[in-house]
Amino acid sequence: MEGAYGTPSISFGGVAGDGTGETIAILDPGDDTGMVNSTASNFSTSDLAIFDSYYGLSNPTFTKMGFTDTSTPALTTTLPASNGTNGNDIEISIDVEWAHVMAPKANILLVEGNPNFSDIYSGVYAVNAAASSMHIVVLSMSFGGAESQLGSTSEEQAYDAYYFDTPGIVYCASTGDSGAYAPGTTTITPNFPASSSNVLAVGGTTLSVSANNYSSESTWGNGTSSGSSGGGGGGFSLYEPQPTYQVGKVNGLSTTARTIPDIAMDANPASGVAIYDSVDYGVGTGWSALWGGTSLASPLMAGLVAIADQGRGIYGLSLLNSSGDSGQSASNPNGNSASLDIHNLLYGFGNSASDFHDITSGSSIGPSNYGPTTGYDLSTGLGSALATKLDEDLVANTDATESWLTGAATYNTTTHSMFVTGAAKIGADPGSAEPIVQASTSSDVVTLDPSSGTDIHIQGISLTGGASAVVTSLGVSRTVSNYHLLVVGVTGATTAPLFTIDSISTLDMTDNDMAILYGSGTSPLTTVNADISEAYDNKLWDKPGLTSSIAKTMPSVTALGFGEASTLGFSTFDGLTLGGNAVVVKYTLVGDANLDGTVNLADYNKMLSNFNATSGATWTGGSFDYSGSVGLADYNDVIHNFNQTLANVLT
């Protein structure tokens, strides 16, 4: 599995992609007595330890917990009744052991409900409640039932909102093992919770390997007999409307309904895996092969999600979710970010051969229109994960010096503009030498449609609404004569884009600058002032938000100053017209009130004219320590750097 899907080659800036620091939650029925906590004295003889020893895997931090079945369920150390030999432990072995294979350094949390699973959704709620404290980034659910049991759109969306809408969690669910049908029947029905627009629906394939390398994949299905012979689930939701992330992305199969699966992994038992389950197969003789089903596919995908979030953490990016881009407010009352929705990213990559194995052969999982084809299909969704590239793209590393943009875009070679119709990422792709869309000159402009609600995330800065960006030409080193980093906003817009600095992320400005550009309307200066002053009070450069590698080494000399263009006298920025109340942020010397790169008499006079003032005491008024007043410390800052230029200081 590792070799076929490419997980050993995942790397984030030289750090192995193995799930370190992240927690995979797995929800299953009954207590598996063969699985014990990794802190227990008898862990070395437990099923997971024996499995790990055979495959040469390091032991994870493994924890078993139950949960309360109350109005506000919570995790508890009290475990449910044991399963005995009813077969539930087979499911647990598949889920735990093979999620661990895909993300060998991730923590594993096994959450156990009653053996009959009557309390199943209380378990989901309990996981959600513990997500932040236990750093749970993905929940794998290898269970489901006919969606028709829910009865209505409002009922399903109530489940979406209550159980599958926690920020920072991706919910993975198996689509079932009966193709397009209810098990043992010819009744066409999708599985819930996989059918939820807030859940990543994981279907099944038939995997072929050559030694430890990927050879090929086909569908897992048997046409109209899939309901009795087995096949990866797929089809059209009865109640969920087509989510935003699927609009125009599902090969014309539907324009009104959610379709599943989203992605697929190995599930055919004939190409499946071995498990170690001492409860069902005996202590010392607990090995059994071959096992599969989409119960295998879901934990495999959960492991890849944990690795992606590990990489995002390395680069200071926010955690992924699976509920931010359904397009239905009733399904997302928490207002989770669409730009962080894993569906949005996966469908944004399209049927990329570098991210997915496009599965075009094999039998249908139901009627003929449920069969494989080029691009998205109801048998395997977008295809299976080509993990090395896919996980690195899900991270969207913005640490590199090359500038990239992902998302549906058209490029105008005359105006050097790119019009983006979907969610976009500007940054760098750590896994490939070629950009998806590449800026060709330092004055290229990326434009987002202000009416589309498009989100753009640039390493710690989030913008919603219309936005544009100047992208530095590739290969140009950042110097004092190459100040510009990006311009955000749209000239002439009536409102400023939403501007926030992530509490856990940073944008390293080095020696570059930024302008927040828009027309009339409320100035974003107050928001920017609050964010930046929190980051730079007393020039310590030790708070979340914007940072500067150079300023950290010279905190008494350099800083990021900011002010409105009309106050600073700026009418243009890198060739683009600025509105008078556009906010300019420039890397410069402490004491440079007018942000021209030199501390001189003009700055001295500006500081003196506002001495002892508290009203309007911003950087441009002489308050260089963001204290809200102009005083002796600001006077000393000007004197300390008087007649210095930024170029001289940096060289």
C-alpha positions as CSV (number, residue, x, y, z in Angstrom):
1,M,0.0,0.0,0.0
2,E,2.8,2.4,0.9
3,G,4.7,1.7,-2.3
4,A,1.6,1.6,-4.6
5,Y,0.2,5.0,-3.4
6,G,3.6,6.6,-2.9
7,T,3.5,7.6,0.8
8,P,7.3,6.9,1.5
9,S,8.2,9.7,-0.9
10,I,6.1,12.4,0.6
11,S,8.3,15.2,2.0
12,F,7.7,18.7,3.2
13,G,10.9,20.7,2.9
14,G,13.0,17.6,3.8
15,V,10.6,16.5,6.6
16,A,9.1,13.0,6.0
17,G,5.4,13.0,5.5
18,D,4.3,10.4,8.0
19,G,1.5,12.1,10.0
20,T,3.8,13.1,12.9
21,G,1.9,15.2,15.5
22,E,-1.6,14.6,14.0
23,T,-4.4,12.3,15.4
24,I,-6.5,10.0,13.4
25,A,-9.8,9.2,15.1
26,I,-11.6,5.9,14.2
27,L,-15.2,5.2,15.2
28,D,-16.1,1.5,15.6
29,P,-18.6,-0.7,17.5
30,G,-17.8,-2.6,20.7
31,D,-14.6,-3.0,22.6
32,D,-11.8,-4.9,20.9
33,T,-10.0,-6.5,23.8
34,G,-7.1,-7.4,21.5
35,M,-6.3,-3.7,21.1
36,V,-4.8,-2.1,24.2
37,N,-3.4,1.4,24.9
38,S,0.2,1.9,23.9
39,T,0.9,3.0,27.5
40,A,-0.4,-0.4,28.8
41,S,2.1,-2.9,30.2
42,N,0.9,-5.6,27.9
43,F,0.9,-3.5,24.7
44,S,3.9,-5.5,23.3
45,T,1.6,-8.5,23.0
46,S,-1.4,-6.6,21.6
47,D,-2.7,-7.0,18.1
48,L,-1.4,-3.7,16.9
49,A,2.1,-4.3,18.3
50,I,2.2,-7.7,16.6
51,F,1.0,-6.2,13.4
52,D,3.6,-3.5,13.6
53,S,6.4,-5.9,14.4
54,Y,5.7,-8.0,11.4
55,Y,5.6,-5.0,9.0
56,G,8.6,-3.2,10.6
57,L,6.4,-0.2,11.7
58,S,7.1,1.9,14.7
59,N,4.4,1.8,17.4
60,P,2.1,4.8,17.4
61,T,0.6,6.6,20.3
62,F,-2.6,4.5,20.4
63,T,-5.5,5.2,22.7
64,K,-8.9,3.5,23.2
65,M,-11.9,5.5,24.6
66,G,-15.6,5.1,24.9
67,F,-18.1,7.9,25.0
68,T,-21.2,9.0,26.8
69,D,-24.6,8.7,25.1
70,T,-26.2,11.8,26.5
71,S,-27.5,15.2,25.2
72,T,-23.8,16.4,25.1
73,P,-21.7,13.3,24.4
74,A,-18.1,13.2,25.5
75,L,-15.2,10.8,25.4
76,T,-14.6,8.7,28.4
77,T,-12.1,6.1,29.6
78,T,-15.0,3.7,30.3
79,L,-15.2,1.2,27.5
80,P,-18.3,-0.5,26.1
81,A,-19.0,-4.2,26.2
82,S,-16.5,-6.4,24.4
83,N,-17.4,-7.7,20.9
84,G,-16.5,-11.3,21.6
85,T,-16.3,-13.1,18.2
86,N,-19.1,-11.3,16.4
87,G,-16.8,-9.9,13.7
88,N,-16.7,-6.3,14.8
89,D,-13.1,-6.7,15.8
90,I,-12.2,-7.6,12.2
91,E,-13.5,-4.1,11.2
92,I,-11.4,-2.5,14.0
93,S,-8.3,-4.4,12.9
94,I,-8.7,-3.2,9.4
95,D,-9.3,0.4,10.4
96,V,-6.6,0.8,13.0
97,E,-3.9,-1.2,11.4
98,W,-4.2,0.2,7.9
99,A,-4.7,3.8,8.9
100,H,-1.4,3.3,10.8
101,V,0.3,1.9,7.7
102,M,-0.5,5.0,5.7
103,A,0.5,7.5,8.4
104,P,2.9,5.5,10.6
105,K,3.8,8.4,12.9
106,A,0.3,9.7,13.5
107,N,-1.5,9.2,16.8
108,I,-4.4,6.7,16.6
109,L,-7.6,7.3,18.7
110,L,-10.0,4.3,18.6
111,V,-13.4,5.5,19.8
112,E,-15.7,2.5,20.7
113,G,-19.5,2.5,20.9
114,N,-22.0,-0.2,21.8
115,P,-21.5,-3.5,20.0
116,N,-24.8,-2.9,18.1
117,F,-23.7,0.7,17.3
118,S,-27.0,2.2,18.4
119,D,-25.1,5.2,19.7
120,I,-23.1,5.7,16.6
121,Y,-23.7,9.5,16.1
122,S,-23.1,10.3,19.7
123,G,-19.6,9.0,19.0
124,V,-19.2,11.5,16.2
125,Y,-20.3,14.3,18.5
126,A,-17.8,13.2,21.2
127,V,-15.0,13.2,18.7
128,N,-15.9,16.7,17.6
129,A,-15.9,17.9,21.2
130,A,-12.4,16.5,21.8
131,A,-10.9,17.6,18.4
132,S,-9.1,20.6,19.5
133,S,-7.6,19.3,22.8
134,M,-6.5,16.0,21.1
135,H,-5.5,17.5,17.8
136,I,-7.9,15.2,15.9
137,V,-7.6,16.2,12.2
138,V,-9.6,13.4,10.6
139,L,-12.3,11.0,11.5
140,S,-12.6,7.7,9.6
141,M,-16.1,6.1,9.5
142,S,-16.2,2.7,7.9
143,F,-20.0,2.4,8.4
144,G,-23.2,3.6,6.7
145,G,-26.8,2.9,5.9
146,A,-29.2,3.6,3.1
147,E,-29.6,7.4,2.8
148,S,-33.4,6.9,2.3
149,Q,-33.7,6.2,6.0
150,L,-33.2,9.9,6.7
151,G,-36.3,10.8,4.8
152,S,-35.7,14.4,3.7
153,T,-33.3,17.1,2.7
154,S,-33.8,19.0,5.9
155,E,-33.1,15.8,8.0
156,E,-29.8,15.2,6.2
157,Q,-28.7,18.8,6.4
158,A,-29.5,18.7,10.1
159,Y,-27.1,15.8,10.4
160,D,-24.5,17.8,8.4
161,A,-24.8,20.7,10.7
162,Y,-24.8,18.9,14.0
163,Y,-22.3,16.1,13.4
164,F,-20.1,17.0,10.4
165,D,-19.4,20.7,10.7
166,T,-16.5,21.0,13.1
167,P,-13.6,23.2,11.8
168,G,-10.3,21.5,11.3
169,I,-11.7,18.0,10.8
170,V,-12.0,16.0,7.6
171,Y,-14.7,13.4,7.9
172,C,-13.9,10.3,5.8
173,A,-16.7,7.8,5.2
174,S,-16.8,4.5,3.2
175,T,-19.4,4.5,0.4
176,G,-20.4,0.9,1.0
177,D,-19.6,-2.5,-0.6
178,S,-22.7,-3.1,-2.8
179,G,-22.0,-0.7,-5.7
180,A,-25.0,1.4,-6.6
181,Y,-27.4,-0.8,-4.6
182,A,-28.6,-1.6,-1.1
183,P,-26.9,-4.8,0.0
184,G,-28.3,-8.0,-1.5
185,T,-30.9,-6.1,-3.6
186,T,-31.4,-4.3,-6.9
187,T,-32.6,-1.2,-5.1
188,I,-30.4,1.8,-6.1
189,T,-29.5,3.9,-3.1
190,P,-26.4,5.7,-1.9
191,N,-24.9,5.3,1.6
192,F,-25.1,7.9,4.4
193,P,-23.0,9.5,5.9
194,A,-20.9,9.2,2.7
195,S,-23.6,11.0,0.8
196,S,-23.3,14.1,3.0
197,S,-21.8,17.1,1.3
198,N,-19.8,17.6,4.5
199,V,-18.1,14.2,4.3
200,L,-15.3,13.0,2.0
201,A,-16.8,9.9,0.4
202,V,-14.2,7.2,-0.2
203,G,-15.1,4.5,-2.8
204,G,-13.3,1.3,-3.7
205,T,-11.0,0.0,-6.5
206,T,-9.2,-3.1,-7.4
207,L,-5.4,-2.5,-7.1
208,S,-2.7,-4.4,-8.9
209,V,0.9,-4.1,-7.8
210,S,4.3,-5.2,-9.1
211,A,6.5,-5.9,-6.2
212,N,5.9,-2.8,-4.0
213,N,5.1,-0.5,-6.9
214,Y,1.8,0.6,-8.4
215,S,0.9,-1.4,-11.5
216,S,-2.7,-0.5,-12.3
217,E,-6.2,-0.1,-10.9
218,S,-9.7,-0.9,-12.1
219,T,-13.1,-0.5,-10.7
220,W,-14.4,-2.8,-8.0
221,G,-17.8,-3.8,-9.3
222,N,-19.9,-6.5,-11.0
223,G,-22.4,-4.5,-12.9
224,T,-26.0,-5.1,-12.0
225,S,-24.9,-7.9,-9.6
226,S,-22.8,-5.5,-7.5
227,G,-25.4,-5.5,-4.8
228,S,-24.9,-9.2,-4.1
229,S,-21.3,-9.7,-5.5
230,G,-19.7,-6.6,-4.1
231,G,-18.5,-3.3,-5.4
232,G,-17.4,0.2,-4.3
233,G,-20.5,2.3,-3.5
234,G,-21.4,5.3,-5.7
235,G,-24.3,7.2,-7.0
236,F,-26.6,10.2,-6.7
237,S,-27.8,11.6,-3.3
238,L,-31.5,11.5,-2.8
239,Y,-31.5,14.7,-0.7
240,E,-28.2,16.6,-0.9
241,P,-28.1,19.3,-3.6
242,Q,-25.1,19.5,-5.7
243,P,-22.3,21.1,-3.5
244,T,-20.4,24.1,-4.8
245,Y,-17.2,22.0,-5.1
246,Q,-18.9,19.7,-7.7
247,V,-20.4,22.3,-10.0
248,G,-19.1,21.5,-13.5
249,K,-16.7,18.9,-12.1
250,V,-18.6,15.6,-12.3
251,N,-18.6,15.0,-16.1
252,G,-22.1,16.2,-16.6
253,L,-23.5,13.3,-14.6
254,S,-25.6,15.6,-12.4
255,T,-26.3,19.3,-12.1
256,T,-28.7,19.0,-9.2
257,A,-27.5,16.3,-6.8
258,R,-24.4,15.4,-4.8
259,T,-22.6,12.5,-6.4
260,I,-20.4,10.0,-4.7
261,P,-17.6,8.9,-4.3
262,D,-15.2,11.8,-4.2
263,I,-12.1,9.7,-4.3
264,A,-11.3,5.9,-4.1
265,M,-8.7,3.6,-2.7
266,D,-8.1,-0.2,-2.8
267,A,-11.2,-2.1,-1.5
268,N,-11.6,-5.3,-3.5
269,P,-10.9,-8.2,-1.0
270,A,-9.2,-10.0,-3.9
271,S,-6.6,-7.3,-3.9
272,G,-6.9,-6.6,-0.2
273,V,-4.8,-6.8,2.9
274,A,-3.9,-9.0,5.9
275,I,-5.0,-8.1,9.4
276,Y,-4.0,-9.4,12.9
277,D,-7.1,-10.1,15.0
278,S,-6.4,-12.3,18.0
279,V,-10.0,-12.2,19.3
280,D,-11.5,-13.8,16.1
281,Y,-8.5,-15.9,15.0
282,G,-6.7,-16.8,18.2
283,V,-3.8,-15.5,20.2
284,G,-0.6,-16.3,18.2
285,T,-2.6,-17.3,15.2
286,G,-4.5,-14.1,14.6
287,W,-3.4,-13.4,11.0
288,S,-6.1,-13.4,8.3
289,A,-6.1,-12.5,4.7
290,L,-7.5,-11.2,2.4
291,W,-9.7,-8.3,3.7
292,G,-11.0,-5.3,1.9
293,G,-14.2,-3.3,1.3
294,T,-14.5,0.4,1.5
295,S,-14.0,-0.2,5.2
296,L,-10.3,-0.4,4.1
297,A,-10.4,2.5,1.7
298,S,-11.6,5.0,4.3
299,P,-8.8,4.5,6.8
300,L,-6.3,4.5,4.0
301,M,-7.5,7.9,2.9
302,A,-7.7,9.1,6.5
303,G,-3.9,8.4,6.8
304,L,-3.3,10.6,3.8
305,V,-5.3,13.4,5.3
306,A,-3.3,13.3,8.5
307,I,-0.1,13.6,6.4
308,A,-1.5,16.6,4.5
309,D,-2.3,18.3,7.8
310,Q,1.1,17.5,9.1
311,G,2.6,19.3,6.1
312,R,0.2,22.3,6.5
313,G,1.4,22.6,10.1
314,I,5.0,22.6,9.0
315,Y,4.3,25.6,6.8
316,G,2.1,27.4,9.2
317,L,-1.2,26.8,7.3
318,S,-4.6,26.2,8.7
319,L,-6.1,22.7,9.1
320,L,-8.3,21.3,6.3
321,N,-12.0,20.7,6.8
322,S,-14.6,18.9,4.7
323,S,-17.6,21.1,5.4
324,G,-16.8,24.6,4.1
325,D,-17.8,24.4,0.5
326,S,-21.2,22.7,0.3
327,G,-22.8,26.0,-0.7
328,Q,-25.7,25.3,1.8
329,S,-25.7,27.5,4.8
330,A,-27.9,25.0,6.6
331,S,-25.1,22.4,6.3
332,N,-22.3,24.8,7.5
333,P,-23.6,26.9,10.4
334,N,-20.1,27.3,11.8
335,G,-19.1,29.1,8.6
336,N,-16.1,26.9,8.0
337,S,-13.7,28.2,5.3
338,A,-14.5,27.0,1.7
339,S,-10.8,27.5,0.8
340,L,-9.8,24.9,3.4
341,D,-12.5,22.4,2.3
342,I,-10.6,19.3,1.1
343,H,-13.4,18.7,-1.5
344,N,-12.7,22.2,-2.9
345,L,-9.0,21.4,-3.3
346,L,-9.5,17.9,-4.7
347,Y,-12.0,19.0,-7.3
348,G,-9.9,22.1,-8.0
349,F,-7.0,19.9,-9.0
350,G,-9.4,18.3,-11.5
351,N,-8.6,15.0,-13.1
352,S,-4.9,15.7,-12.8
353,A,-2.7,12.8,-13.7
354,S,-0.1,14.1,-11.3
355,D,-2.6,14.0,-8.3
356,F,-4.9,11.0,-9.2
357,H,-4.8,7.7,-10.9
358,D,-7.7,8.1,-13.3
359,I,-9.4,4.7,-13.3
360,T,-11.0,4.0,-16.7
361,S,-11.3,0.2,-16.8
362,G,-13.4,-2.4,-15.0
363,S,-17.0,-3.3,-14.7
364,S,-19.8,-0.9,-13.7
365,I,-20.9,-0.7,-10.1
366,G,-24.5,-0.6,-11.3
367,P,-26.3,0.5,-14.5
368,S,-24.0,1.4,-17.4
369,N,-23.8,5.1,-16.5
370,Y,-22.2,4.0,-13.2
371,G,-19.3,2.7,-15.1
372,P,-15.7,4.0,-15.4
373,T,-14.8,6.7,-17.8
374,T,-12.1,9.3,-18.3
375,G,-12.4,11.9,-15.6
376,Y,-14.9,11.8,-12.8
377,D,-17.2,8.8,-12.6
378,L,-19.6,7.2,-10.2
379,S,-17.4,4.1,-9.7
380,T,-14.2,5.8,-8.4
381,G,-14.9,9.5,-8.3
382,L,-11.8,11.6,-9.3
383,G,-9.7,8.4,-9.1
384,S,-7.3,7.1,-6.5
385,A,-4.7,9.1,-4.7
386,L,-1.2,9.5,-6.2
387,A,-0.2,10.4,-2.6
388,T,3.3,11.9,-3.2
389,K,1.9,14.7,-5.3
390,L,-1.6,14.9,-3.9
391,D,-0.5,15.4,-0.3
392,E,2.1,18.0,-1.3
393,D,-0.6,19.9,-3.3
394,L,-3.0,19.8,-0.4
395,V,-0.3,21.5,1.6
396,A,0.2,24.2,-1.0
397,N,3.6,25.2,0.4
398,T,4.1,28.9,0.1
399,D,7.6,28.9,1.6
400,A,9.4,28.6,-1.7
401,T,10.6,31.5,-3.8
402,E,8.6,30.6,-6.9
403,S,5.1,32.0,-7.3
404,W,2.2,29.8,-8.3
405,L,-1.5,29.9,-8.6
406,T,-3.9,26.9,-8.6
407,G,-7.6,27.0,-9.6
408,A,-9.5,27.4,-12.8
409,A,-7.9,30.3,-14.6
410,T,-7.5,32.0,-18.0
411,Y,-4.4,33.9,-18.7
412,N,-4.3,37.1,-20.9
413,T,-0.8,37.5,-22.4
414,T,-1.5,41.1,-23.4
415,T,-2.6,42.4,-20.0
416,H,-0.7,39.7,-18.1
417,S,-3.9,39.0,-16.1
418,M,-5.4,35.7,-14.9
419,F,-9.1,35.6,-14.3
420,V,-9.9,33.0,-11.7
421,T,-13.4,31.5,-11.5
422,G,-12.8,29.1,-8.6
423,A,-10.9,29.0,-5.3
424,A,-7.3,29.9,-5.8
425,K,-4.0,29.4,-4.1
426,I,-0.9,31.5,-4.7
427,G,2.3,30.1,-3.4
428,A,4.6,27.3,-4.4
429,D,4.1,23.7,-5.2
430,P,6.8,21.8,-3.3
431,G,6.4,18.6,-5.3
432,S,6.9,19.6,-8.9
433,A,9.3,21.6,-11.1
434,E,6.4,23.0,-13.2
435,P,3.8,25.5,-12.0
436,I,0.1,25.0,-12.9
437,V,-0.2,28.6,-13.9
438,Q,2.9,30.8,-14.0
439,A,3.3,34.5,-13.9
440,S,5.9,35.7,-16.6
441,T,6.8,39.2,-15.5
442,S,7.0,41.1,-12.2
443,S,4.0,43.2,-13.2
444,D,1.6,40.3,-13.9
445,V,-1.7,40.7,-12.2
446,V,-4.0,37.9,-10.8
447,T,-7.6,39.0,-10.7
448,L,-10.4,37.3,-8.8
449,D,-14.0,37.9,-9.5
450,P,-15.5,40.0,-6.7
451,S,-19.0,38.6,-7.3
452,S,-18.0,35.0,-7.0
453,G,-17.1,34.9,-3.3
454,T,-13.7,33.5,-4.2
455,D,-11.3,33.0,-1.4
456,I,-7.6,33.4,-1.7
457,H,-5.1,32.2,1.0
458,I,-1.5,33.4,0.9
459,Q,0.5,31.9,3.7
460,G,-1.2,33.5,6.7
461,I,-3.3,36.1,4.9
462,S,-6.9,35.3,3.9
463,L,-9.0,37.4,1.6
464,T,-12.6,37.0,0.7
465,G,-14.3,38.7,-2.2
466,G,-12.5,40.4,-5.1
467,A,-8.8,40.4,-5.0
468,S,-5.7,40.8,-7.2
469,A,-2.1,40.1,-6.7
470,V,1.2,41.2,-8.3
471,V,3.4,38.2,-8.5
472,T,7.1,38.5,-8.4
473,S,8.8,37.1,-11.5
474,L,10.3,33.7,-11.1
475,G,14.0,33.5,-10.1
476,V,14.3,37.1,-9.1
477,S,16.0,37.4,-5.7
478,R,14.5,39.8,-3.2
479,T,16.6,42.9,-2.7
480,V,16.0,46.4,-1.5
481,S,15.1,47.4,-5.0
482,N,12.6,44.7,-5.4
483,Y,10.2,45.6,-2.6
484,H,6.9,44.4,-3.9
485,L,5.3,41.2,-2.7
486,L,1.7,41.5,-3.7
487,V,-1.3,43.8,-4.1
488,V,-4.6,42.7,-2.8
489,G,-8.0,44.1,-3.6
490,V,-9.7,45.5,-6.7
491,T,-9.4,49.2,-7.8
492,G,-12.8,50.8,-7.7
493,A,-14.5,48.2,-5.4
494,T,-17.0,49.7,-3.0
495,T,-15.9,47.5,-0.1
496,A,-12.6,46.3,1.1
497,P,-11.9,42.6,1.0
498,L,-11.9,40.7,4.3
499,F,-8.4,40.9,5.6
500,T,-7.2,38.7,8.5
501,I,-3.9,37.4,9.7
502,D,-4.1,33.8,10.9
503,S,-3.4,33.3,14.6
504,I,-1.2,30.3,13.9
505,S,0.3,31.4,10.6
506,T,2.8,33.9,9.4
507,L,3.7,35.6,6.2
508,D,7.4,36.3,6.1
509,M,7.7,39.7,4.3
510,T,11.5,39.6,4.3
511,D,12.3,42.9,2.5
512,N,9.0,43.1,0.6
513,D,5.9,45.2,0.8
514,M,2.2,44.9,0.4
515,A,-0.8,47.2,-0.5
516,I,-4.4,46.5,0.4
517,L,-6.1,48.1,-2.6
518,Y,-9.7,49.1,-3.1
519,G,-11.9,52.1,-4.0
520,S,-14.5,53.8,-1.8
521,G,-16.0,52.3,1.3
522,T,-14.9,51.6,4.9
523,S,-11.1,51.7,5.2
524,P,-9.4,48.5,6.3
525,L,-6.8,50.6,8.2
526,T,-8.5,49.8,11.6
527,T,-8.4,46.1,11.0
528,V,-4.8,46.2,9.6
529,N,-3.7,48.4,12.5
530,A,-5.1,46.0,15.0
531,D,-3.5,43.0,13.3
532,I,-0.1,44.5,12.7
533,S,0.2,46.4,15.9
534,E,-0.5,43.2,17.8
535,A,2.3,41.6,15.8
536,Y,4.8,44.4,16.2
537,D,4.2,46.1,19.5
538,N,7.5,47.4,20.8
539,K,9.1,46.1,17.6
540,L,9.6,42.6,19.2
541,W,8.4,40.7,16.1
542,D,7.3,37.9,18.3
543,K,3.5,37.7,17.7
544,P,1.5,35.8,15.2
545,G,0.8,37.4,11.8
546,L,3.3,39.1,9.5
547,T,7.0,38.6,10.3
548,S,10.3,39.6,8.7
549,S,13.3,37.4,8.8
550,I,15.6,40.4,8.4
551,A,13.7,42.5,11.0
552,K,14.1,39.7,13.6
553,T,17.8,40.1,13.3
554,M,17.7,43.9,13.6
555,P,14.6,44.7,15.7
556,S,15.7,48.2,16.7
557,V,16.4,49.2,13.1
558,T,13.8,47.6,10.8
559,A,10.1,47.2,10.9
560,L,6.9,47.1,8.8
561,G,5.3,50.5,8.6
562,F,1.8,51.1,7.3
563,G,-0.6,53.9,6.5
564,E,-3.2,55.0,4.0
565,A,-2.0,55.9,0.5
566,S,-3.4,59.5,0.6
567,T,-1.5,60.2,3.8
568,L,1.7,58.8,2.5
569,G,1.4,60.4,-0.9
570,F,1.3,57.1,-2.9
571,S,-0.9,57.1,-6.0
572,T,0.5,53.9,-7.5
573,F,2.1,50.7,-6.3
574,D,4.1,48.6,-8.8
575,G,2.2,50.2,-11.7
576,L,-1.3,49.8,-10.2
577,T,-3.4,52.8,-9.3
578,L,-4.1,53.0,-5.5
579,G,-7.3,54.5,-4.0
580,G,-6.6,57.3,-1.6
581,N,-7.5,55.1,1.4
582,A,-5.7,52.0,0.2
583,V,-3.5,50.7,3.0
584,V,0.2,50.3,2.2
585,V,2.5,48.1,4.3
586,K,6.2,48.5,3.7
587,Y,9.3,47.0,5.1
588,T,11.5,49.9,6.1
589,L,13.6,51.6,8.8
590,V,12.1,52.4,12.2
591,G,11.5,56.2,12.1
592,D,10.6,56.2,8.4
593,A,7.1,57.9,8.8
594,N,6.5,58.4,5.0
595,L,7.8,55.0,4.0
596,D,10.3,56.2,1.4
597,G,13.2,54.0,2.7
598,T,15.1,56.9,4.3
599,V,14.9,58.5,7.8
600,N,15.4,62.2,7.2
601,L,14.1,65.7,8.1
602,A,10.6,65.0,6.8
603,D,10.2,62.1,9.2
604,Y,11.7,64.1,12.1
605,N,9.2,67.0,11.5
606,K,6.3,64.5,11.2
607,M,7.2,63.0,14.6
608,L,7.7,66.5,16.2
609,S,4.4,67.8,14.9
610,N,2.6,65.0,16.7
611,F,4.7,64.8,19.8
612,N,2.7,63.8,22.8
613,A,-0.3,63.2,20.6
614,T,-2.5,60.2,21.1
615,S,-5.2,60.8,18.5
616,G,-4.2,59.5,15.1
617,A,-0.9,58.3,16.4
618,T,-0.2,55.7,13.8
619,W,3.1,54.9,12.1
620,T,2.6,57.8,9.6
621,G,2.0,60.1,12.6
622,G,5.3,59.1,14.3
623,S,4.2,56.2,16.5
624,F,6.8,53.7,15.4
625,D,6.4,51.4,18.3
626,Y,2.6,51.1,17.7
627,S,1.9,52.3,21.3
628,G,-0.9,54.6,20.3
629,S,1.0,57.8,21.2
630,V,4.1,59.7,20.0
631,G,6.7,60.1,22.6
632,L,10.4,60.0,23.6
633,A,10.8,56.4,22.3
634,D,9.7,57.5,18.8
635,Y,12.0,60.6,19.0
636,N,14.9,58.3,19.8
637,D,14.0,56.0,16.9
638,V,14.2,58.8,14.5
639,I,17.5,60.1,15.9
640,H,19.0,56.5,16.0
641,N,18.4,56.0,12.2
642,F,18.7,59.7,11.0
643,N,20.1,59.9,7.5
644,Q,20.1,56.1,7.2
645,T,18.7,54.4,4.1
646,L,17.2,50.9,4.1
647,A,19.7,49.9,1.4
648,N,22.7,50.9,3.5
649,V,21.4,49.1,6.6
650,L,20.7,45.9,4.8
651,T,24.1,45.9,3.0
